[in-house]
């Protein structure tokens, strides 16, 4: 499979702790909750928790775009 960008590994799970990402324990695993990062100029400007308000996350994301916000 060809990916257009490198796919980094985080086997020791340091990124979720460093970024204070919400984790979901499931069957002995620790999974990162479904998040939608909004980026601009290489910086994360906002993170939308798509699982918290599934009925609103698309509208919330659109509000972050300059032509909609």
C-alpha positions, 0 to 999 in steps of 0.5 A: 500500500502506498501512503502519500505521507509517512505513517509514524509509530507510537508503540510505547504510547508517548504521544497520547500522554504528551498531548493529553489525549482522551483515552478509551479502555477497551478489552485490555487495550487503550485507544485514543478517542475519535478526535478531529484536529483543526490545523492551520500553518502546521499548528493544531488550532482546535481539537473537536471530540467527535465522540462527545457530540456526534450530532454537532462535530461537523458543524463545529468543524465548519465554524473553524473555517475562515469562510464559515466562521 
